[in-house]
Amino acid sequence: MERVSPGSGGDVGREDTKYFESGLGSGLLGSLVMAAVFSTTIFAGVLGWIVAGIFVPLFIVGAIVALWELIRHKPMLVITDHGIRHQRFGYVPWTAVDHVWIRTDREGDQPITPIVVELNGTDPEFASTASLDIRLNNLSVSYESILKAMSEHNPQLIAWVH
């Protein structure tokens, strides 16, 4: 979690809370290591050249994508006094949010704990959507921390764990 100065002039003085995706650096490192490993197969003869010719470009592309994500480094979730911004569904003002809750569930053998943002239907941009899920898979923060930040930015927010 990283706290930064408010980006918009209408904030009441509280800093925006930003959550960044974790694991991008390991993707870059993994791509570079694999490129180095496969590039050593060049010395293994004709088969090594074939393997290197196929896989080295793929790992280089993976490294470039991971490096671009590190350079770009946009937060996955931003909570402000005015609403929520998520990479997947964009900006949702607090006026469009009815309440939030935590759904503890399983998807196969993996536990999932999304924060469900229930909408009140007043915002025409989200008229066809009743709720939005904020999954914590790529965030290195607990759902309790996110709920606490939401409550700090919007004290009238109703939130619970289901």
C-alpha positions in Angstrom: 0.0 0.0 0.0 1.2 3.4 -0.8 -0.3 6.7 0.3 0.1 9.7 -2.0 -1.1 13.3 -2.2 -4.6 13.8 -3.6 -4.7 14.1 -7.3 -7.9 16.2 -7.6 -8.5 19.6 -6.2 -11.8 18.7 -4.7 -10.5 16.4 -2.0 -11.1 17.4 1.6 -7.4 16.9 2.5 -7.3 13.1 3.0 -4.7 11.4 0.8 -5.8 8.9 -1.9 -5.1 5.3 -1.0 -3.4 3.4 -3.8 -2.9 -0.3 -4.1 -0.4 -1.7 -6.6 -0.3 -5.1 -8.3 2.4 -7.3 -6.8 4.7 -9.7 -8.6 5.6 -7.7 -11.7 9.3 -7.7 -10.9 9.4 -11.5 -10.5 7.9 -11.8 -14.0 10.6 -9.7 -15.4 13.3 -11.6 -13.6 11.9 -14.9 -14.5 11.7 -14.0 -18.2 15.3 -12.8 -18.2 16.6 -16.0 -16.4 14.7 -18.2 -18.8 16.0 -16.3 -21.8 19.6 -16.8 -20.5 19.0 -20.6 -19.9 17.6 -21.1 -23.3 20.3 -19.0 -24.9 22.9 -21.4 -23.5 21.2 -24.2 -25.5 22.7 -22.6 -28.6 25.9 -24.4 -27.8 24.1 -27.8 -27.8 24.1 -28.2 -31.5 21.3 -28.0 -34.1 18.5 -28.8 -31.6 19.8 -26.1 -29.3 19.6 -23.6 -32.2 16.0 -24.6 -32.9 14.9 -24.4 -29.2 16.7 -21.1 -28.8 15.2 -19.7 -32.0 11.7 -20.5 -30.7 11.9 -19.8 -27.0 14.3 -16.9 -26.7 12.1 -14.4 -28.6 9.1 -15.5 -26.5 11.0 -14.9 -23.3 12.3 -11.6 -24.5 8.7 -10.5 -25.4 7.7 -11.6 -21.8 10.5 -9.5 -20.3 9.5 -6.5 -22.4 5.9 -6.7 -21.3 6.9 -7.1 -17.6 9.3 -4.2 -17.9 6.6 -2.1 -19.5 4.3 -2.9 -16.5 7.0 -1.9 -14.1 7.7 1.4 -15.9 4.0 2.2 -16.2 3.2 1.1 -12.7 -0.4 2.2 -12.4 -2.2 1.3 -9.3 -4.7 -1.5 -9.5 -7.0 0.1 -7.0 -7.4 3.7 -5.8 -9.7 4.8 -3.0 -10.5 8.5 -2.7 -13.0 10.7 -0.9 -15.0 10.7 -4.1 -15.1 7.1 -5.1 -13.1 4.0 -6.2 -11.0 3.5 -9.3 -10.1 0.0 -10.4 -8.1 -1.1 -13.4 -10.8 -3.5 -14.5 -14.0 -1.4 -14.2 -12.8 2.2 -14.0 -14.1 4.9 -11.7 -17.2 4.4 -9.5 -18.3 7.4 -7.4 -19.4 6.9 -3.8 -22.8 8.2 -4.8 -23.3 5.1 -7.0 -22.3 2.7 -4.2 -25.0 1.3 -1.9 -22.7 -0.9 0.3 -19.7 -3.2 0.1 -19.2 -6.7 1.6 -16.7 -9.5 1.6 -17.7 -12.8 0.0 -15.7 -15.7 1.3 -15.9 -18.5 -1.3 -13.9 -21.1 -3.1 -13.2 -21.5 -6.8 -12.1 -25.1 -7.3 -9.5 -25.7 -4.6 -8.5 -22.0 -4.4 -10.1 -19.7 -1.8 -11.3 -16.4 -3.2 -12.3 -13.4 -1.1 -13.5 -10.6 -3.4 -14.8 -7.3 -2.1 -18.3 -7.0 -3.6 -19.3 -3.4 -4.4 -23.1 -3.3 -4.5 -24.4 -0.4 -6.7 -27.6 1.5 -6.1 -28.5 2.0 -9.7 -28.3 5.8 -9.7 -25.3 6.1 -12.0 -26.3 5.6 -15.7 -22.8 4.2 -16.6 -23.4 1.2 -14.3 -27.1 0.8 -14.9 -26.8 -2.7 -16.3 -24.5 -3.9 -13.4 -25.8 -4.6 -9.9 -22.4 -5.2 -8.3 -18.6 -5.2 -9.0 -16.0 -7.6 -7.6 -12.6 -6.4 -6.5 -10.5 -9.6 -6.4 -7.4 -9.5 -4.2 -5.4 -12.1 -6.2 -2.8 -9.6 -7.4 -2.8 -7.3 -4.4 -0.5 -7.9 -1.4 -3.0 -6.5 1.1 -5.8 -7.9 3.1 -9.5 -7.2 2.5 -9.7 -5.8 6.0 -7.2 -3.1 5.0 -9.2 -2.2 1.9 -12.4 -2.0 3.8 -10.8 0.2 6.4 -9.5 2.5 3.7 -12.9 2.7 2.1 -14.5 3.5 5.5 -11.9 6.2 6.1 -12.7 7.8 2.8 -16.5 7.4 3.1 -17.6 7.2 6.7 -21.2 6.6 5.7 -20.3 3.4 3.8 -22.0 0.2 5.1 -19.6 -2.8 4.9 -19.7 -6.3 6.3 -18.2 -9.8 5.8 -20.6 -12.5 4.6 
